[in-house]
Amino acid sequence: MNILTLLQAAPGAAQQPAGGGWSMWIMLILIFVVMWLFMIRPQRKQQKELQKFREGLQKGDKIVTIGGIYGTVAEVKEKTLIIEVDSNVKIKVDKNSVVKDFSAAQQQ
C-alpha cells in the first residue's frame, strides 16, 4: 500500500512549482537595493563632495594631488591649477588630479 500512495502523490507533486518564481525576483530586487544603498549611493555622494571641493579651490589653499605632490594653489584657471610646491617652484596640474585639502588637518 505504501507504493500505491507514493505513486498517487508523485503526479500531484510534479505540478507544484519548485521554489516559486516570485521569491527569486524578490531576492534579486533585494540584492540590488542593498548594493545601491551600501555601494553606489555613498560613492556618488563622495564624488559630488570632491567635485564641489575642486570647484571651490582658491589661491592659497593647500592641496595634495593624486600623485602625492603637496603644494599651495598659486593660480586657478578653468580646468587647471598652478601650484607652488617649493619656493618659486610652480607646476601646472589638472583640477581632476587634486584629491584633498590638507590645510585643515595641519591646523589641528
N, C-alpha and C positions, 0 to 999 in steps of 0.2 A: 503494500500500500504506500509505502514511502516513495517508491519510484513513481507511482501514478500521481501523487501530489506534486512531486518535483517537476514532472513533465507538464502538468497543467499550469504551474506557476511560471514556468520559463517563458512561454509566449507573452504573457502579460507584462513580465519584467522587461522584455525587449522593447516594448512600446514606450516606456518612460525614458525621457532624456537623461543621459549620464552627466550629472553635474549642472545642468541647466545653462542656457545661453546667456541669461541676464546677469548671472553672478560674474561671469568672465568680463563683461563690459563694465560692470560697476568697479571691479578690481582695476581694470585698465584706466578708467577715469580717475580713480583714487590715486593711483601711482602718478599720473600726470599732474594732478593737483598738488600732491606732496612735492614733486620735483619743482614745480613752479614756485611754491611757497618758500622752499629752502634753498634753491639754487638760482633760478632765473631772476626772481624779484630782487634779492639782495645785490646781485651783480649789476642789474640795471640801475639801482639806487647808487651804487658806488661809482658807476660810470658817469651818472649825472652830476654827482658831487665833484668828481675830478674835472669834468668839463667846466663846471661853474668856477672852480679854483683857477683853471687855466685862463678863462676869460677875465677874471678879476685880478690878474697879475699887474703889479705896478712897479715903477722904478724904486729900487731899494729893497725889494723883497728878497729874502734868502731862500734859495731853492736847491733841489737835488734833481739831476737828470736820471734817465733810465740807466745810463752808463756809469752812474756813480760819481758824476762830477758835481762838486759843491761850488756854488757861486752866488753872486748878488746880481739882481737884474739891473742892467745899466740903461737899457732901451727896450721898449715894447713896440713891436710892429704887428701887422695884421696876422701873419702866420709864423713869424719868427721872433726870437728874443736875442738880444746881445747881452751876454752875462760876463761879469768880471770875476775871474777865478783867482787872480792874484793882483798885486799892484801893477796896474797898466797892462794887464794881460786880459784881453777880451776875446770871447768866441761867440760865434753866431750859431744858435741851435733852433730847431723846430719847436714850436709850442707843445706839440704832442709828445716830445721827449721829456717834459717836466712831469715829475711824479708827486712831489710833495714840497711843502714849505717847512723848513726846519727851524725857522726863527722862533716860533712859539716853544719848541722843545728845548732850545738853548736858554730861554729866559727862566725856565722852571728850575 
